[in-house]
Amino acid sequence: MVMTQNEIRNIIGIIGNVISFGLFMSPVPTFIAIIKKKSVEQFSPVPYLATLLNCMLWVFYGLPIVHPNSLLVVTINGTGLVLEGIYLTIFFIYAPRNGRLKVIKALAAEFTFMTAVIVGVLLGTHTHDKRSLIVGILCIIFGTCMYASPLSVMKLVIQTRSVKYMPFTLSLASFLNGACWTTYAFLPYDINLVIPNGLGALLGLAQLILYASFFRATPKETKAEVELRVQSNV
């Protein structure tokens, strides 16, 4: 039996949901460490705030009133929205006063922005095409910014000739996630999904190439360093 384009799209979307869920779960060890130490130390809330806004935009984009037949976009980004909310709650609990104020201000700005987008799009446009165009452009901008975040790590790898701070599994998951959702975006063609996820796939591939190039040059951890790292994770 030959599968239809819609059936293939749904299968790819489900695979994309699984991979994206793995990416959303990747900060769990970091927050377990924060809870154990009861301190956020030098960790920044910025990546989680950025991902939260990105998820909110994609959830809105995937709703039937904006872009019909995008349920799988809503499900995974809705899941990401919940997880990022949990991460930020933990950060807020263990952050010092200044850190809490920064989170509150950032969240207030994001919710104000999303409210303006939702009200403006729903009241100012009355067709799916126009709504998809406006929200899609915003998704492209913020999705591209989120995917571009590994550039600083890639620069560090080149400067230090070490992949110590660029985990292979995260790089592989980023590539697979971008490639999967790019494929999904071609069934049928959706430029708003193609651009940020295509860029994500390219950056993920670049990370894998860097990993292959500098893996052997990376200094091996000494026994003392391994013991220290294990103790810090306990």
C-alpha positions as a Markdown table, in Angstrom:
| # | Residue | x | y | z |
|---|---|---|---|---|
| 1 | Met | 0.0 | 0.0 | 0.0 |
| 2 | Val | 1.4 | 3.4 | -1.0 |
| 3 | Met | 1.1 | 6.0 | 1.7 |
| 4 | Thr | -0.3 | 9.4 | 0.9 |
| 5 | Gln | 1.6 | 12.7 | 1.3 |
| 6 | Asn | -0.4 | 13.5 | 4.4 |
| 7 | Glu | 0.3 | 10.1 | 6.0 |
| 8 | Ile | 4.1 | 10.5 | 5.3 |
| 9 | Arg | 3.9 | 14.1 | 6.7 |
| 10 | Asn | 2.2 | 12.9 | 9.9 |
| 11 | Ile | 4.8 | 10.1 | 10.4 |
| 12 | Ile | 7.7 | 12.6 | 10.0 |
| 13 | Gly | 5.9 | 15.0 | 12.3 |
| 14 | Ile | 5.6 | 12.4 | 15.0 |
| 15 | Ile | 9.3 | 11.5 | 14.7 |
| 16 | Gly | 10.1 | 15.3 | 14.9 |
| 17 | Asn | 8.0 | 15.5 | 18.0 |
| 18 | Val | 10.1 | 12.7 | 19.6 |
| 19 | Ile | 13.4 | 14.3 | 18.7 |
| 20 | Ser | 12.2 | 17.8 | 19.7 |
| 21 | Phe | 11.1 | 16.4 | 23.1 |
| 22 | Gly | 14.6 | 15.1 | 23.6 |
| 23 | Leu | 16.0 | 18.5 | 22.9 |
| 24 | Phe | 13.6 | 20.1 | 25.3 |
| 25 | Met | 14.6 | 17.6 | 28.0 |
| 26 | Ser | 18.3 | 18.2 | 27.6 |
| 27 | Pro | 18.5 | 20.9 | 30.3 |
| 28 | Val | 17.2 | 18.5 | 33.0 |
| 29 | Pro | 20.7 | 17.6 | 34.4 |
| 30 | Thr | 21.4 | 21.3 | 34.7 |
| 31 | Phe | 18.3 | 21.9 | 36.8 |
| 32 | Ile | 18.8 | 18.8 | 38.9 |
| 33 | Ala | 22.2 | 20.2 | 39.8 |
| 34 | Ile | 20.6 | 23.6 | 40.6 |
| 35 | Ile | 18.1 | 21.9 | 42.9 |
| 36 | Lys | 20.8 | 19.9 | 44.7 |
| 37 | Lys | 23.1 | 23.0 | 45.1 |
| 38 | Lys | 20.1 | 25.3 | 45.8 |
| 39 | Ser | 21.8 | 27.9 | 43.6 |
| 40 | Val | 21.7 | 28.8 | 40.0 |
| 41 | Glu | 25.4 | 29.8 | 40.2 |
| 42 | Gln | 26.5 | 31.3 | 36.8 |
| 43 | Phe | 23.7 | 29.7 | 34.8 |
| 44 | Ser | 21.7 | 32.2 | 32.6 |
| 45 | Pro | 17.9 | 32.2 | 32.2 |
| 46 | Val | 18.2 | 33.8 | 28.7 |
| 47 | Pro | 18.2 | 30.5 | 26.7 |
| 48 | Tyr | 15.1 | 29.3 | 28.5 |
| 49 | Leu | 13.3 | 32.7 | 28.1 |
| 50 | Ala | 14.2 | 32.7 | 24.4 |
| 51 | Thr | 12.9 | 29.2 | 23.9 |
| 52 | Leu | 9.7 | 30.0 | 25.9 |
| 53 | Leu | 8.9 | 32.9 | 23.5 |
| 54 | Asn | 9.8 | 30.8 | 20.5 |
| 55 | Cys | 7.4 | 28.0 | 21.7 |
| 56 | Met | 4.6 | 30.5 | 22.3 |
| 57 | Leu | 4.9 | 31.8 | 18.8 |
| 58 | Trp | 4.9 | 28.4 | 17.2 |
| 59 | Val | 1.9 | 27.3 | 19.3 |
| 60 | Phe | 0.0 | 30.3 | 18.0 |
| 61 | Tyr | 1.2 | 29.7 | 14.5 |
| 62 | Gly | -0.1 | 26.1 | 14.5 |
| 63 | Leu | -3.6 | 26.9 | 15.8 |
| 64 | Pro | -6.4 | 26.3 | 13.3 |
| 65 | Ile | -7.3 | 30.0 | 13.4 |
| 66 | Val | -3.8 | 30.9 | 12.0 |
| 67 | His | -2.4 | 27.9 | 10.1 |
| 68 | Pro | -4.8 | 24.9 | 9.8 |
| 69 | Asn | -3.5 | 21.3 | 9.7 |
| 70 | Ser | -0.5 | 21.9 | 11.9 |
| 71 | Leu | -1.5 | 19.9 | 15.0 |
| 72 | Leu | 1.9 | 18.3 | 15.4 |
| 73 | Val | 3.6 | 21.8 | 15.5 |
| 74 | Val | 1.2 | 22.7 | 18.4 |
| 75 | Thr | 1.7 | 19.5 | 20.4 |
| 76 | Ile | 5.5 | 19.6 | 20.5 |
| 77 | Asn | 5.8 | 23.4 | 21.1 |
| 78 | Gly | 3.0 | 23.1 | 23.7 |
| 79 | Thr | 5.1 | 20.5 | 25.5 |
| 80 | Gly | 8.2 | 22.7 | 25.2 |
| 81 | Leu | 6.2 | 25.6 | 26.6 |
| 82 | Val | 5.3 | 23.6 | 29.7 |
| 83 | Leu | 8.9 | 22.3 | 30.2 |
| 84 | Glu | 10.5 | 25.8 | 29.8 |
| 85 | Gly | 7.9 | 27.1 | 32.3 |
| 86 | Ile | 9.1 | 24.4 | 34.8 |
| 87 | Tyr | 12.8 | 25.3 | 34.1 |
| 88 | Leu | 12.1 | 29.0 | 34.7 |
| 89 | Thr | 10.1 | 28.3 | 37.9 |
| 90 | Ile | 13.1 | 26.3 | 39.3 |
| 91 | Phe | 15.5 | 29.1 | 38.2 |
| 92 | Phe | 13.2 | 31.7 | 39.9 |
| 93 | Ile | 13.1 | 29.7 | 43.2 |
| 94 | Tyr | 16.9 | 29.4 | 43.5 |
| 95 | Ala | 18.0 | 32.7 | 41.9 |
| 96 | Pro | 19.1 | 35.7 | 43.9 |
| 97 | Arg | 16.8 | 38.7 | 44.1 |
| 98 | Asn | 18.4 | 40.4 | 41.1 |
| 99 | Gly | 18.1 | 37.3 | 39.0 |
| 100 | Arg | 14.4 | 36.9 | 40.0 |
| 101 | Leu | 13.7 | 40.5 | 39.0 |
| 102 | Lys | 15.3 | 39.9 | 35.6 |
| 103 | Val | 13.2 | 36.9 | 35.0 |
| 104 | Ile | 10.0 | 38.8 | 36.0 |
| 105 | Lys | 10.8 | 41.7 | 33.7 |
| 106 | Ala | 11.6 | 39.4 | 30.8 |
| 107 | Leu | 8.4 | 37.3 | 31.3 |
| 108 | Ala | 6.3 | 40.5 | 31.5 |
| 109 | Ala | 7.9 | 41.8 | 28.2 |
| 110 | Glu | 7.3 | 38.4 | 26.5 |
| 111 | Phe | 3.7 | 38.1 | 27.6 |
| 112 | Thr | 3.0 | 41.7 | 26.6 |
| 113 | Phe | 4.6 | 41.1 | 23.2 |
| 114 | Met | 2.5 | 37.9 | 22.7 |
| 115 | Thr | -0.7 | 39.6 | 23.7 |
| 116 | Ala | 0.0 | 42.4 | 21.2 |
| 117 | Val | 0.7 | 39.8 | 18.5 |
| 118 | Ile | -2.4 | 37.7 | 19.2 |
| 119 | Val | -4.7 | 40.7 | 19.4 |
| 120 | Gly | -3.1 | 42.4 | 16.4 |
| 121 | Val | -3.2 | 39.3 | 14.2 |
| 122 | Leu | -6.7 | 38.2 | 15.1 |
| 123 | Leu | -8.3 | 41.6 | 14.9 |
| 124 | Gly | -6.2 | 43.1 | 12.1 |
| 125 | Thr | -6.3 | 40.1 | 9.6 |
| 126 | His | -9.1 | 37.9 | 8.6 |
| 127 | Thr | -7.6 | 35.2 | 6.3 |
| 128 | His | -5.4 | 32.2 | 7.1 |
| 129 | Asp | -2.8 | 33.3 | 4.5 |
| 130 | Lys | -2.3 | 36.7 | 6.1 |
| 131 | Arg | -2.2 | 35.4 | 9.6 |
| 132 | Ser | 0.2 | 32.7 | 8.7 |
| 133 | Leu | 2.4 | 35.2 | 6.9 |
| 134 | Ile | 2.7 | 37.6 | 9.9 |
| 135 | Val | 3.1 | 35.0 | 12.6 |
| 136 | Gly | 5.3 | 32.9 | 10.3 |
| 137 | Ile | 7.7 | 35.9 | 9.9 |
| 138 | Leu | 8.0 | 36.3 | 13.6 |
| 139 | Cys | 8.6 | 32.5 | 14.0 |
| 140 | Ile | 11.3 | 32.7 | 11.4 |
| 141 | Ile | 13.1 | 35.6 | 13.2 |
| 142 | Phe | 12.9 | 34.1 | 16.7 |
| 143 | Gly | 13.4 | 30.5 | 15.6 |
| 144 | Thr | 16.5 | 31.6 | 13.7 |
| 145 | Cys | 17.9 | 33.4 | 16.7 |
| 146 | Met | 17.3 | 30.3 | 18.9 |
| 147 | Tyr | 19.0 | 28.0 | 16.4 |
| 148 | Ala | 22.0 | 30.4 | 16.0 |
| 149 | Ser | 22.8 | 30.2 | 19.7 |
| 150 | Pro | 25.4 | 27.4 | 19.2 |
| 151 | Leu | 27.6 | 29.7 | 17.1 |
| 152 | Ser | 29.4 | 30.9 | 20.2 |
| 153 | Val | 30.1 | 27.3 | 21.2 |
| 154 | Met | 31.3 | 26.5 | 17.7 |
| 155 | Lys | 33.7 | 29.4 | 17.9 |
| 156 | Leu | 35.0 | 28.1 | 21.2 |
| 157 | Val | 35.7 | 24.7 | 19.7 |
| 158 | Ile | 37.7 | 26.2 | 16.9 |
| 159 | Gln | 39.7 | 28.5 | 19.3 |
| 160 | Thr | 40.5 | 25.7 | 21.8 |
| 161 | Arg | 40.6 | 22.9 | 19.3 |
| 162 | Ser | 38.5 | 20.9 | 21.8 |
| 163 | Val | 34.9 | 19.6 | 21.8 |
| 164 | Lys | 34.7 | 19.4 | 25.6 |
| 165 | Tyr | 31.9 | 22.0 | 25.7 |
| 166 | Met | 30.0 | 20.7 | 22.7 |
| 167 | Pro | 28.3 | 17.4 | 23.5 |
| 168 | Phe | 28.0 | 15.0 | 20.6 |
| 169 | Thr | 24.5 | 13.8 | 21.5 |
| 170 | Leu | 23.1 | 17.4 | 21.6 |
| 171 | Ser | 24.7 | 18.3 | 18.3 |
| 172 | Leu | 23.4 | 15.1 | 16.7 |
| 173 | Ala | 19.9 | 15.7 | 18.1 |
| 174 | Ser | 20.0 | 19.3 | 16.8 |
| 175 | Phe | 20.8 | 18.1 | 13.3 |
| 176 | Leu | 18.2 | 15.4 | 13.3 |
| 177 | Asn | 15.6 | 17.8 | 14.7 |
| 178 | Gly | 16.3 | 20.4 | 12.0 |
| 179 | Ala | 16.4 | 17.9 | 9.2 |
| 180 | Cys | 13.2 | 16.2 | 10.3 |
| 181 | Trp | 11.1 | 19.4 | 10.6 |
| 182 | Thr | 12.6 | 20.7 | 7.3 |
| 183 | Thr | 11.4 | 17.5 | 5.6 |
| 184 | Tyr | 8.0 | 17.9 | 7.3 |
| 185 | Ala | 7.9 | 21.5 | 5.9 |
| 186 | Phe | 8.0 | 20.3 | 2.3 |
| 187 | Leu | 4.9 | 18.1 | 2.7 |
| 188 | Pro | 3.3 | 20.5 | 1.6 |
| 189 | Tyr | 5.8 | 23.3 | 1.3 |
| 190 | Asp | 5.8 | 25.8 | 4.3 |
| 191 | Ile | 8.6 | 28.4 | 4.0 |
| 192 | Asn | 8.0 | 29.5 | 7.6 |
| 193 | Leu | 9.1 | 26.0 | 8.8 |
| 194 | Val | 11.7 | 25.5 | 6.1 |
| 195 | Ile | 13.9 | 28.6 | 6.9 |
| 196 | Pro | 14.5 | 28.2 | 10.7 |
| 197 | Asn | 14.7 | 24.4 | 10.6 |
| 198 | Gly | 16.8 | 24.3 | 7.5 |
| 199 | Leu | 19.2 | 26.7 | 9.2 |
| 200 | Gly | 19.1 | 24.5 | 12.3 |
| 201 | Ala | 19.9 | 21.4 | 10.3 |
| 202 | Leu | 22.9 | 23.2 | 8.6 |
| 203 | Leu | 24.2 | 24.4 | 12.0 |
| 204 | Gly | 23.8 | 20.9 | 13.5 |
| 205 | Leu | 25.7 | 19.4 | 10.5 |
| 206 | Ala | 28.4 | 22.0 | 11.0 |
| 207 | Gln | 28.7 | 21.0 | 14.7 |
| 208 | Leu | 29.0 | 17.4 | 13.7 |
| 209 | Ile | 31.8 | 18.2 | 11.2 |
| 210 | Leu | 33.6 | 20.3 | 13.9 |
| 211 | Tyr | 33.2 | 17.4 | 16.3 |
| 212 | Ala | 34.7 | 14.9 | 13.8 |
| 213 | Ser | 37.5 | 17.4 | 13.1 |
| 214 | Phe | 38.6 | 18.2 | 16.7 |
| 215 | Phe | 37.5 | 15.0 | 18.6 |
| 216 | Arg | 41.0 | 13.5 | 18.4 |
| 217 | Ala | 42.6 | 16.8 | 19.4 |
| 218 | Thr | 40.6 | 17.1 | 22.5 |
| 219 | Pro | 42.7 | 16.5 | 25.6 |
| 220 | Lys | 41.5 | 13.5 | 27.6 |
| 221 | Glu | 40.3 | 14.1 | 31.2 |
| 222 | Thr | 42.7 | 13.1 | 33.9 |
| 223 | Lys | 41.6 | 10.8 | 36.6 |
| 224 | Ala | 41.4 | 13.7 | 39.1 |
| 225 | Glu | 39.3 | 15.7 | 36.7 |
| 226 | Val | 36.9 | 12.8 | 36.2 |
| 227 | Glu | 36.6 | 12.3 | 39.9 |
| 228 | Leu | 36.0 | 16.1 | 40.4 |
| 229 | Arg | 33.3 | 16.1 | 37.7 |
| 230 | Val | 31.5 | 13.1 | 39.2 |
| 231 | Gln | 31.6 | 14.6 | 42.7 |
| 232 | Ser | 30.1 | 17.9 | 41.3 |
| 233 | Asn | 27.2 | 15.9 | 39.9 |
| 234 | Val | 26.4 | 14.1 | 43.1 |
